Amino acid sequence: MSTLQQAMDLLQTIPENRLESVCTFMQFIKFQEDGQQPLENKPRKTSAFGIAHKYANPALIPLEKEAFANAMAEKHAIN
């Protein structure tokens, strides 16, 4: 059985209210194929550090351990 036939068979079993999500995903995949260069010609960033390193502030690293607790204390006025 071809991949296309397998996909069509699966689509027939998905409830109608979930098909919109499937259609959106398929459009996303199609957009990616149409709008992007081949992967071998495109530089890849594979980690969050690689993507966001230009925004890093080394002076704030020591504060990260308590950042969540501090944010919750500020939000909920916990002393």
N, CA, C and O atoms as a Tinker XYZ file with bonds, in Angstrom:
   316  protein
     1  N      0.844000   -1.170000    0.000000    73     2
     2  CA     0.000000    0.000000    0.000000    64     1     3
     3  C      0.896000    1.241000    0.000000    63     2     4     5
     4  O      1.865000    1.303000    0.757000    81     3
     5  N      0.587000    2.204000   -0.822000    73     3     6
     6  CA     1.391000    3.416000   -0.919000    64     5     7
     7  C      1.188000    4.309000    0.305000    63     6     8     9
     8  O      0.207000    4.177000    1.037000    81     7
     9  N      2.118000    5.199000    0.501000    73     7    10
    10  CA     2.024000    6.141000    1.615000    64     9    11
    11  C      0.791000    7.026000    1.461000    63    10    12    13
    12  O      0.115000    7.333000    2.443000    81    11
    13  N      0.502000    7.433000    0.231000    73    11    14
    14  CA    -0.675000    8.254000   -0.016000    64    13    15
    15  C     -1.949000    7.509000    0.373000    63    14    16    17
    16  O     -2.844000    8.085000    0.991000    81    15
    17  N     -2.027000    6.252000    0.017000    73    15    18
    18  CA    -3.205000    5.458000    0.353000    64    17    19
    19  C     -3.321000    5.266000    1.862000    63    18    20    21
    20  O     -4.421000    5.312000    2.413000    81    19
    21  N     -2.189000    5.053000    2.530000    73    19    22
    22  CA    -2.208000    4.927000    3.991000    64    21    23
    23  C     -2.711000    6.219000    4.641000    63    22    24    25
    24  O     -3.508000    6.185000    5.579000    81    23
    25  N     -2.235000    7.353000    4.131000    73    23    26
    26  CA    -2.662000    8.646000    4.675000    64    25    27
    27  C     -4.154000    8.857000    4.457000    63    26    28    29
    28  O     -4.855000    9.332000    5.350000    81    27
    29  N     -4.635000    8.509000    3.286000    73    27    30
    30  CA    -6.059000    8.673000    2.991000    64    29    31
    31  C     -6.914000    7.776000    3.887000    63    30    32    33
    32  O     -7.973000    8.185000    4.362000    81    31
    33  N     -6.443000    6.552000    4.112000    73    31    34
    34  CA    -7.176000    5.647000    5.005000    64    33    35
    35  C     -7.233000    6.201000    6.426000    63    34    36    37
    36  O     -8.269000    6.122000    7.086000    81    35
    37  N     -6.115000    6.761000    6.895000    73    35    38
    38  CA    -6.100000    7.356000    8.234000    64    37    39
    39  C     -7.034000    8.559000    8.321000    63    38    40    41
    40  O     -7.743000    8.727000    9.314000    81    39
    41  N     -7.036000    9.393000    7.288000    73    39    42
    42  CA    -7.900000   10.573000    7.283000    64    41    43
    43  C     -9.367000   10.195000    7.391000    63    42    44    45
    44  O    -10.159000   10.929000    7.983000    81    43
    45  N     -9.731000    9.061000    6.824000    73    43    46
    46  CA   -11.125000    8.628000    6.877000    64    45    47
    47  C    -11.539000    8.183000    8.271000    63    46    48    49
    48  O    -12.731000    8.130000    8.575000    81    47
    49  N    -10.567000    7.862000    9.122000    73    47    50
    50  CA   -10.896000    7.403000   10.474000    64    49    51
    51  C    -10.881000    8.530000   11.505000    63    50    52    53
    52  O    -11.330000    8.338000   12.635000    81    51
    53  N    -10.368000    9.708000   11.128000    73    51    54
    54  CA   -10.272000   10.831000   12.056000    64    53    55
    55  C    -11.622000   11.528000   12.152000    63    54    56    57
    56  O    -12.264000   11.785000   11.134000    81    55
    57  N    -12.056000   11.834000   13.374000    73    55    58
    58  CA   -13.337000   12.547000   13.528000    64    57    59
    59  C    -13.313000   13.900000   12.819000    63    58    60    61
    60  O    -12.270000   14.546000   12.713000    81    59
    61  N    -14.455000   14.302000   12.351000    73    59    62
    62  CA   -14.592000   15.540000   11.573000    64    61    63
    63  C    -14.046000   16.757000   12.315000    63    62    64    65
    64  O    -13.422000   17.623000   11.702000    81    63
    65  N    -14.271000   16.830000   13.617000    73    63    66
    66  CA   -13.821000   17.997000   14.373000    64    65    67
    67  C    -12.302000   18.052000   14.519000    63    66    68    69
    68  O    -11.779000   19.097000   14.905000    81    67
    69  N    -11.577000   16.984000   14.232000    73    67    70
    70  CA   -10.114000   16.983000   14.308000    64    69    71
    71  C     -9.458000   17.183000   12.941000    63    70    72    73
    72  O     -8.250000   17.407000   12.867000    81    71
    73  N    -10.220000   17.107000   11.885000    73    71    74
    74  CA    -9.656000   17.237000   10.538000    64    73    75
    75  C     -9.087000   18.624000   10.265000    63    74    76    77
    76  O     -8.151000   18.760000    9.478000    81    75
    77  N     -9.631000   19.646000   10.897000    73    75    78
    78  CA    -9.113000   20.997000   10.702000    64    77    79
    79  C     -7.656000   21.084000   11.167000    63    78    80    81
    80  O     -6.829000   21.722000   10.515000    81    79
    81  N     -7.350000   20.447000   12.284000    73    79    82
    82  CA    -5.974000   20.432000   12.781000    64    81    83
    83  C     -5.052000   19.711000   11.811000    63    82    84    85
    84  O     -3.934000   20.157000   11.554000    81    83
    85  N     -5.525000   18.600000   11.276000    73    83    86
    86  CA    -4.724000   17.838000   10.315000    64    85    87
    87  C     -4.482000   18.672000    9.061000    63    86    88    89
    88  O     -3.372000   18.694000    8.529000    81    87
    89  N     -5.510000   19.350000    8.597000    73    87    90
    90  CA    -5.392000   20.186000    7.402000    64    89    91
    91  C     -4.405000   21.328000    7.633000    63    90    92    93
    92  O     -3.599000   21.638000    6.756000    81    91
    93  N     -4.467000   21.947000    8.797000    73    91    94
    94  CA    -3.539000   23.027000    9.131000    64    93    95
    95  C     -2.107000   22.524000    9.131000    63    94    96    97
    96  O     -1.208000   23.191000    8.617000    81    95
    97  N     -1.893000   21.345000    9.708000    73    95    98
    98  CA    -0.556000   20.754000    9.737000    64    97    99
    99  C     -0.059000   20.459000    8.316000    63    98   100   101
   100  O      1.106000   20.701000    8.002000    81    99
   101  N     -0.923000   19.947000    7.479000    73    99   102
   102  CA    -0.530000   19.642000    6.101000    64   101   103
   103  C     -0.175000   20.925000    5.345000    63   102   104   105
   104  O      0.767000   20.934000    4.551000    81   103
   105  N     -0.913000   21.996000    5.583000    73   103   106
   106  CA    -0.600000   23.272000    4.948000    64   105   107
   107  C      0.743000   23.799000    5.430000    63   106   108   109
   108  O      1.503000   24.366000    4.645000    81   107
   109  N      1.042000   23.618000    6.709000    73   107   110
   110  CA     2.326000   24.017000    7.271000    64   109   111
   111  C      3.471000   23.266000    6.593000    63   110   112   113
   112  O      4.479000   23.867000    6.219000    81   111
   113  N      3.314000   21.961000    6.437000    73   111   114
   114  CA     4.338000   21.151000    5.774000    64   113   115
   115  C      4.517000   21.603000    4.328000    63   114   116   117
   116  O      5.646000   21.729000    3.854000    81   115
   117  N      3.434000   21.843000    3.638000    73   115   118
   118  CA     3.499000   22.297000    2.240000    64   117   119
   119  C      4.200000   23.651000    2.150000    63   118   120   121
   120  O      5.020000   23.864000    1.257000    81   119
   121  N      3.884000   24.570000    3.073000    73   119   122
   122  CA     4.513000   25.883000    3.087000    64   121   123
   123  C      6.021000   25.752000    3.296000    63   122   124   125
   124  O      6.805000   26.448000    2.649000    81   123
   125  N      6.422000   24.866000    4.195000    73   123   126
   126  CA     7.840000   24.665000    4.448000    64   125   127
   127  C      8.556000   24.178000    3.199000    63   126   128   129
   128  O      9.650000   24.649000    2.886000    81   127
   129  N      7.960000   23.254000    2.496000    73   127   130
   130  CA     8.588000   22.716000    1.287000    64   129   131
   131  C      8.679000   23.772000    0.192000    63   130   132   133
   132  O      9.684000   23.850000   -0.514000    81   131
   133  N      7.637000   24.585000    0.049000    73   131   134
   134  CA     7.610000   25.589000   -1.009000    64   133   135
   135  C      8.530000   26.768000   -0.722000    63   134   136   137
   136  O      9.119000   27.329000   -1.646000    81   135
   137  N      8.662000   27.152000    0.549000    73   135   138
   138  CA     9.338000   28.382000    0.867000    64   137   139
   139  C     10.762000   28.263000    1.346000    63   138   140   141
   140  O     11.396000   29.286000    1.604000    81   139
   141  N     11.298000   27.064000    1.478000    73   139   142
   142  CA    12.619000   26.932000    2.052000    64   141   143
   143  C     13.627000   26.393000    1.059000    63   142   144   145
   144  O     13.287000   25.720000    0.085000    81   143
   145  N     14.881000   26.713000    1.342000    73   143   146
   146  CA    15.985000   26.185000    0.560000    64   145   147
   147  C     16.223000   24.737000    0.970000    63   146   148   149
   148  O     15.765000   24.319000    2.033000    81   147
   149  N     16.925000   23.970000    0.156000    73   147   150
   150  CA    17.316000   22.637000    0.583000    64   149   151
   151  C     18.162000   22.721000    1.854000    63   150   152   153
   152  O     18.917000   23.675000    2.041000    81   151
   153  N     18.033000   21.728000    2.717000    73   151   154
   154  CA    18.708000   21.770000    4.013000    64   153   155
   155  C     20.219000   21.837000    3.892000    63   154   156   157
   156  O     20.872000   22.448000    4.738000    81   155
   157  N     20.796000   21.224000    2.861000    73   155   158
   158  CA    22.253000   21.236000    2.757000    64   157   159
   159  C     22.819000   22.621000    2.463000    63   158   160   161
   160  O     24.008000   22.850000    2.684000    81   159
   161  N     22.013000   23.539000    1.979000    73   159   162
   162  CA    22.466000   24.899000    1.690000    64   161   163
   163  C     22.147000   25.878000    2.818000    63   162   164   165
   164  O     22.493000   27.056000    2.727000    81   163
   165  N     21.510000   25.417000    3.850000    73   163   166
   166  CA    21.005000   26.299000    4.885000    64   165   167
   167  C     21.723000   26.022000    6.209000    63   166   168   169
   168  O     21.781000   24.875000    6.653000    81   167
   169  N     22.273000   27.069000    6.843000    73   167   170
   170  CA    22.890000   26.835000    8.150000    64   169   171
   171  C     21.824000   26.448000    9.161000    63   170   172   173
   172  O     20.711000   26.972000    9.130000    81   171
   173  N     22.165000   25.525000   10.063000    73   171   174
   174  CA    21.186000   25.034000   11.024000    64   173   175
   175  C     21.590000   25.380000   12.445000    63   174   176   177
   176  O     22.753000   25.243000   12.823000    81   175
   177  N     20.629000   25.824000   13.220000    73   175   178
   178  CA    20.789000   26.027000   14.650000    64   177   179
   179  C     19.997000   24.910000   15.317000    63   178   180   181
   180  O     18.788000   24.797000   15.115000    81   179
   181  N     20.675000   24.087000   16.111000    73   179   182
   182  CA    19.995000   22.916000   16.643000    64   181   183
   183  C     19.665000   23.005000   18.121000    63   182   184   185
   184  O     18.938000   22.154000   18.632000    81   183
   185  N     20.166000   23.990000   18.813000    73   183   186
   186  CA    19.866000   24.073000   20.239000    64   185   187
   187  C     19.334000   25.457000   20.584000    63   186   188   189
   188  O     19.541000   26.425000   19.852000    81   187
   189  N     18.653000   25.523000   21.702000    73   187   190
   190  CA    18.140000   26.822000   22.152000    64   189   191
   191  C     19.293000   27.771000   22.434000    63   190   192   193
   192  O     19.190000   28.968000   22.166000    81   191
   193  N     20.387000   27.249000   22.971000    73   191   194
   194  CA    21.545000   28.101000   23.217000    64   193   195
   195  C     22.065000   28.672000   21.906000    63   194   196   197
   196  O     22.409000   29.852000   21.839000    81   195
   197  N     22.127000   27.855000   20.871000    73   195   198
   198  CA    22.616000   28.312000   19.576000    64   197   199
   199  C     21.744000   29.397000   18.972000    63   198   200   201
   200  O     22.239000   30.302000   18.300000    81   199
   201  N     20.453000   29.304000   19.212000    73   199   202
   202  CA    19.519000   30.264000   18.645000    64   201   203
   203  C     19.516000   31.566000   19.445000    63   202   204   205
   204  O     19.465000   32.648000   18.859000    81   203
   205  N     19.570000   31.476000   20.773000    73   203   206
   206  CA    19.364000   32.640000   21.625000    64   205   207
   207  C     20.639000   33.190000   22.260000    63   206   208   209
   208  O     20.556000   34.075000   23.111000    81   207
   209  N     21.795000   32.701000   21.879000    73   207   210
   210  CA    23.023000   33.121000   22.551000    64   209   211
   211  C     23.282000   34.617000   22.448000    63   210   212   213
   212  O     23.913000   35.195000   23.333000    81   211
   213  N     22.809000   35.250000   21.386000    73   211   214
   214  CA    23.068000   36.683000   21.241000    64   213   215
   215  C     22.289000   37.520000   22.253000    63   214   216   217
   216  O     22.605000   38.690000   22.467000    81   215
   217  N     21.260000   36.917000   22.883000    73   215   218
   218  CA    20.478000   37.636000   23.879000    64   217   219
   219  C     20.955000   37.377000   25.300000    63   218   220   221
   220  O     20.428000   37.978000   26.236000    81   219
   221  N     21.918000   36.518000   25.485000    73   219   222
   222  CA    22.368000   36.132000   26.824000    64   221   223
   223  C     23.039000   37.305000   27.532000    63   222   224   225
   224  O     23.759000   38.097000   26.925000    81   223
   225  N     22.780000   37.388000   28.822000    73   223   226
   226  CA    23.413000   38.398000   29.653000    64   225   227
   227  C     24.146000   37.648000   30.766000    63   226   228   229
   228  O     23.521000   37.236000   31.743000    81   227
   229  N     25.466000   37.465000   30.632000    73   227   230
   230  CA    26.217000   36.683000   31.617000    64   229   231
   231  C     26.079000   37.206000   33.047000    63   230   232   233
   232  O     26.212000   36.432000   33.996000    81   231
   233  N     25.820000   38.480000   33.217000    73   231   234
   234  CA    25.689000   39.037000   34.557000    64   233   235
   235  C     24.446000   38.523000   35.281000    63   234   236   237
   236  O     24.394000   38.558000   36.510000    81   235
   237  N     23.448000   38.047000   34.542000    73   235   238
   238  CA    22.209000   37.579000   35.157000    64   237   239
   239  C     22.210000   36.088000   35.467000    63   238   240   241
   240  O     21.285000   35.605000   36.121000    81   239
   241  N     23.201000   35.357000   35.026000    73   239   242
   242  CA    23.232000   33.909000   35.225000    64   241   243
   243  C     23.132000   33.525000   36.705000    63   242   244   245
   244  O     22.388000   32.596000   37.020000    81   243
   245  N     23.837000   34.183000   37.626000    73   243   246
   246  CA    23.702000   33.799000   39.043000    64   245   247
   247  C     22.280000   33.973000   39.592000    63   246   248   249
   248  O     21.911000   33.306000   40.559000    81   247
   249  N     21.494000   34.843000   39.000000    73   247   250
   250  CA    20.133000   35.087000   39.482000    64   249   251
   251  C     19.125000   34.045000   38.992000    63   250   252   253
   252  O     18.000000   33.994000   39.488000    81   251
   253  N     19.519000   33.215000   38.022000    73   251   254
   254  CA    18.584000   32.265000   37.438000    64   253   255
   255  C     18.106000   31.207000   38.422000    63   254   256   257
   256  O     16.976000   30.731000   38.304000    81   255
   257  N     18.932000   30.827000   39.386000    73   255   258
   258  CA    18.537000   29.781000   40.329000    64   257   259
   259  C     17.291000   30.162000   41.113000    63   258   260   261
   260  O     16.452000   29.308000   41.401000    81   259
   261  N     17.166000   31.414000   41.452000    73   259   262
   262  CA    16.045000   31.862000   42.269000    64   261   263
   263  C     15.024000   32.661000   41.467000    63   262   264   265
   264  O     14.119000   33.254000   42.054000    81   263
   265  N     15.143000   32.692000   40.163000    73   263   266
   266  CA    14.275000   33.546000   39.347000    64   265   267
   267  C     12.808000   33.163000   39.474000    63   266   268   269
   268  O     11.957000   34.038000   39.634000    81   267
   269  N     12.494000   31.878000   39.407000    73   267   270
   270  CA    11.089000   31.457000   39.472000    64   269   271
   271  C     10.502000   31.769000   40.838000    63   270   272   273
   272  O      9.400000   32.309000   40.935000    81   271
   273  N     11.232000   31.434000   41.891000    73   271   274
   274  CA    10.746000   31.701000   43.246000    64   273   275
   275  C     10.537000   33.194000   43.457000    63   274   276   277
   276  O      9.545000   33.604000   44.059000    81   275
   277  N     11.457000   33.999000   42.969000    73   275   278
   278  CA    11.319000   35.451000   43.095000    64   277   279
   279  C     10.111000   35.972000   42.326000    63   278   280   281
   280  O      9.389000   36.843000   42.814000    81   279
   281  N      9.890000   35.443000   41.129000    73   279   282
   282  CA     8.756000   35.874000   40.313000    64   281   283
   283  C      7.437000   35.510000   40.992000    63   282   284   285
   284  O      6.497000   36.306000   40.998000    81   283
   285  N      7.368000   34.300000   41.565000    73   283   286
   286  CA     6.142000   33.884000   42.246000    64   285   287
   287  C      5.915000   34.706000   43.509000    63   286   288   289
   288  O      4.778000   35.057000   43.825000    81   287
   289  N      6.982000   35.014000   44.230000    73   287   290
   290  CA     6.850000   35.837000   45.427000    64   289   291
   291  C      6.345000   37.230000   45.065000    63   290   292   293
   292  O      5.500000   37.795000   45.759000    81   291
   293  N      6.868000   37.769000   43.981000    73   291   294
   294  CA     6.428000   39.098000   43.539000    64   293   295
   295  C      4.982000   39.068000   43.046000    63   294   296   297
   296  O      4.196000   39.965000   43.349000    81   295
   297  N      4.644000   38.036000   42.289000    73   295   298
   298  CA     3.296000   37.954000   41.739000    64   297   299
   299  C      2.248000   37.758000   42.819000    63   298   300   301
   300  O      1.182000   38.373000   42.780000    81   299
   301  N      2.556000   36.895000   43.787000    73   299   302
   302  CA     1.567000   36.548000   44.813000    64   301   303
   303  C      1.820000   37.258000   46.143000    63   302   304   305
   304  O      1.159000   36.957000   47.137000    81   303
   305  N      2.757000   38.187000   46.172000    73   303   306
   306  CA     3.088000   38.972000   47.359000    64   305   307
   307  C      3.405000   38.097000   48.562000    63   306   308   309
   308  O      2.961000   38.359000   49.679000    81   307
   309  N      4.191000   37.041000   48.303000    73   307   310
   310  CA     4.634000   36.162000   49.381000    64   309   311
   311  C      5.878000   36.778000   49.997000    63   310   312   313
   312  O      6.786000   37.187000   49.274000    81   311
   313  N      5.935000   36.850000   51.313000    73   311   314
   314  CA     7.095000   37.456000   51.976000    64   313   315
   315  C      8.038000   36.423000   52.451000    63   314   316
   316  O      9.072000   36.751000   53.033000    81   315
